[in-house]
Amino acid sequence: MQDTFYPLLAILAGYLIGSLSFAVIISRVMGLSDPRSYGSGNPGATNVLRSGNKAAAILTLVFDALKGYVPVLLVLLFGPDVGLGEGTAALVGLAAFLGHLWPVFFRFEGGKGVATAAGVLLAINPLLGAATLATWLIIAYFSRYSSLASLVAAVFAPFYQMLIWGAGPIVLCAGLMGLLLIWRHAANIKKLMNGTESKIGQKAQGSAAVPPAGASKKHPHGEGPKPRGHSHHHPKDKKQ
């Protein structure tokens, strides 16, 4: 019984932690618009950055990475006492990643999982995580496209693990996350091919500039408050 109970409990906990959409949570706490309502609509650090609030974007990045890192680290540190090994740690990391993609607490409307995947890899194999992050940073620095950097890093991660450290559950975990990342970036791939993809730091268009609900609105016929007594005059209907 314990052979299945503890692994399943750990995987469920990983999914629930991954379901905490920090882009939405932090935006609400800081009084910002819901990141699902502007830009790419993705609740992630890159889209939060398009709101113009760098602090919110950094906090989102850190907490999204931590929710992938912490569950895996806990399994690696305390799992052996109850028979949990590297395979379970990899499954817990994958569950946290899936939680970010389809969060149960946010109507299953999640992000693309780049930061969470990085946190998972850093916990499972710090050198693999560092190599993957370095790949992302290099591509992002030269291209200024977060999506392109994420795609390249997603492809390289399982190959780094397999070629340097050998096959195993980590390769399977990294490979599945990589495939899902590519799938979640399908729209970005089309934009990259069309040359319409937004670059890092580029502010969102349209609804991103709209302040959160409750903010003051300007008069629809011009700037400034609506004057008292203003009304629209409509001709009365003539009697037939």
C-alpha positions in Angstrom: 0.0 0.0 0.0 2.8 2.4 1.0 4.6 1.6 -2.3 1.9 3.5 -4.2 0.4 5.8 -1.5 3.5 8.0 -0.9 4.4 8.4 -4.6 0.8 9.3 -5.5 0.6 11.7 -2.6 3.8 13.4 -3.6 2.7 13.7 -7.2 -0.7 15.2 -6.2 1.1 17.7 -3.9 3.4 18.6 -6.8 0.4 19.2 -9.1 -1.4 21.4 -6.5 1.6 23.5 -5.8 2.1 23.9 -9.6 -1.5 25.0 -9.9 -0.7 28.2 -8.0 -0.7 30.8 -10.8 1.6 33.4 -9.4 1.3 35.7 -12.4 -2.4 36.1 -11.5 -1.9 36.1 -7.7 0.9 38.7 -7.7 -0.9 40.9 -10.2 -4.0 40.9 -8.0 -2.0 41.7 -4.9 -0.2 44.5 -6.6 -3.4 45.9 -8.2 -2.5 45.1 -11.8 -4.7 43.9 -14.6 -5.1 40.1 -14.9 -2.2 39.0 -17.2 -4.7 36.8 -19.1 -6.5 39.9 -20.3 -3.6 41.5 -22.3 -0.6 40.9 -24.5 -0.3 37.2 -25.3 -2.8 36.3 -22.6 -0.2 34.0 -21.0 -0.1 34.1 -17.2 3.7 34.2 -17.0 6.6 36.5 -16.2 7.2 37.6 -19.8 3.6 38.7 -20.2 3.5 40.4 -16.8 6.6 42.4 -17.9 4.5 43.8 -20.7 2.4 45.5 -18.1 5.4 47.8 -17.4 5.8 46.5 -13.8 9.3 44.9 -13.6 8.9 44.1 -9.9 5.8 42.0 -10.6 7.5 40.3 -13.5 10.5 39.4 -11.3 8.4 38.1 -8.5 6.3 36.0 -10.9 9.5 34.5 -12.4 10.9 33.6 -9.0 7.8 32.0 -7.6 7.0 30.2 -10.8 10.5 28.7 -10.7 10.2 27.9 -7.0 7.0 26.0 -7.4 8.8 23.6 -9.7 12.0 23.5 -7.6 10.7 23.1 -4.1 8.5 20.0 -4.5 11.3 18.1 -6.3 13.9 19.2 -3.8 11.6 18.0 -0.9 11.3 14.6 -2.5 15.0 14.3 -3.1 15.8 15.3 0.5 13.1 13.5 2.5 11.7 10.9 -0.1 14.4 8.2 0.5 13.0 7.8 4.1 9.7 6.5 2.6 11.1 4.8 -0.4 10.9 7.7 -2.9 13.7 8.0 -5.4 14.8 9.9 -8.5 12.0 8.5 -10.6 9.3 9.9 -8.2 11.1 13.2 -8.0 11.0 13.5 -11.8 7.2 12.6 -11.8 6.6 15.2 -9.0 8.4 17.8 -11.1 6.4 16.9 -14.2 3.2 17.1 -12.1 4.1 20.6 -10.9 4.8 21.6 -14.5 1.4 20.2 -15.6 -0.2 22.1 -12.7 1.2 25.3 -14.2 -0.2 24.5 -17.6 -3.6 23.4 -16.3 -4.1 24.9 -12.8 -7.1 23.5 -10.9 -7.4 26.7 -8.9 -7.7 28.9 -12.0 -10.2 27.1 -14.3 -7.3 25.2 -15.9 -6.2 28.4 -17.7 -2.4 28.3 -17.2 0.8 29.5 -18.7 3.5 27.9 -20.8 5.6 26.6 -18.0 9.1 27.9 -18.9 10.1 29.1 -15.4 8.5 26.1 -13.7 10.3 23.7 -16.0 13.6 25.5 -15.3 12.9 25.1 -11.5 12.3 21.4 -12.0 15.5 20.8 -13.9 17.5 22.9 -11.4 16.3 20.7 -8.5 16.7 17.3 -10.3 20.1 18.1 -11.8 21.5 21.6 -11.0 24.1 21.3 -13.8 21.4 20.4 -16.3 19.3 23.3 -15.1 22.2 25.7 -15.4 23.1 24.5 -18.9 19.4 24.9 -20.0 19.2 28.4 -18.4 22.4 29.4 -20.1 21.0 28.3 -23.4 17.9 30.4 -22.8 19.9 33.4 -21.8 22.2 33.3 -24.8 19.3 33.0 -27.3 17.2 35.6 -25.5 20.1 38.0 -25.4 20.9 37.9 -29.1 17.3 37.5 -30.4 15.3 39.4 -27.8 12.6 36.8 -28.2 11.6 34.9 -25.0 9.6 32.4 -27.0 12.5 31.5 -29.3 14.8 31.1 -26.3 12.3 28.8 -24.6 11.9 26.7 -27.7 15.6 26.2 -28.2 16.2 25.4 -24.5 13.3 23.0 -24.5 14.8 21.0 -27.4 18.3 21.0 -25.9 17.5 20.0 -22.3 16.8 16.3 -22.8 19.8 16.0 -25.1 22.1 17.6 -22.5 20.9 15.1 -19.9 21.2 12.1 -22.2 24.6 13.0 -23.7 26.3 14.1 -20.5 24.6 12.2 -17.7 23.0 9.3 -19.4 19.4 8.1 -19.9 16.9 7.7 -17.2 13.7 9.2 -15.7 15.2 12.7 -15.9 15.5 12.4 -19.7 11.8 11.3 -19.9 10.7 14.2 -17.7 12.7 16.8 -19.6 11.6 15.4 -22.9 7.9 15.5 -22.0 8.2 19.0 -20.7 10.0 20.0 -23.8 7.3 18.6 -26.1 4.6 20.3 -24.1 6.5 23.6 -24.1 6.8 23.4 -27.9 3.1 22.6 -28.2 2.1 25.5 -25.9 4.3 27.8 -28.1 2.5 26.9 -31.3 1.0 30.5 -31.7 4.4 32.0 -30.9 6.0 29.8 -33.6 3.6 31.2 -36.2 4.3 34.8 -35.1 8.1 34.2 -35.2 7.7 32.9 -38.8 5.5 35.9 -39.7 7.8 38.4 -38.0 5.1 39.6 -35.6 6.3 38.1 -32.3 6.7 40.6 -29.4 10.2 41.1 -28.1 11.2 41.0 -24.4 10.2 44.1 -22.6 7.8 45.2 -25.3 4.6 46.6 -23.7 1.4 45.0 -24.5 -1.1 46.6 -26.9 -4.7 47.3 -26.4 -6.2 46.1 -23.1 -2.8 46.1 -21.4 -3.1 49.9 -21.1 -6.5 49.7 -19.4 -6.2 50.2 -15.7 -7.8 47.6 -13.3 -11.4 47.7 -12.6 -12.4 50.6 -10.3 -10.0 53.1 -11.9 -11.4 56.4 -13.1 -12.6 56.7 -16.7 -12.6 59.6 -19.0 -15.7 61.1 -20.6 -16.5 59.3 -23.9 -16.8 62.6 -25.8 -13.4 64.0 -24.7 -11.0 64.4 -21.9 -12.0 65.5 -18.4 -15.0 64.6 -16.2 -18.5 64.6 -17.5 -20.1 68.0 -16.9 -23.2 68.2 -14.7 -26.4 68.4 -16.5 -25.0 67.1 -19.7 -27.5 65.0 -21.7 -28.1 63.8 -25.1 -31.1 65.3 -26.9 -33.1 63.1 -29.1 -35.9 64.3 -31.3 -39.3 63.3 -30.0 -41.3 60.9 -32.1 -44.0 62.6 -34.1 -47.5 61.3 -33.5 -48.9 59.5 -36.4 
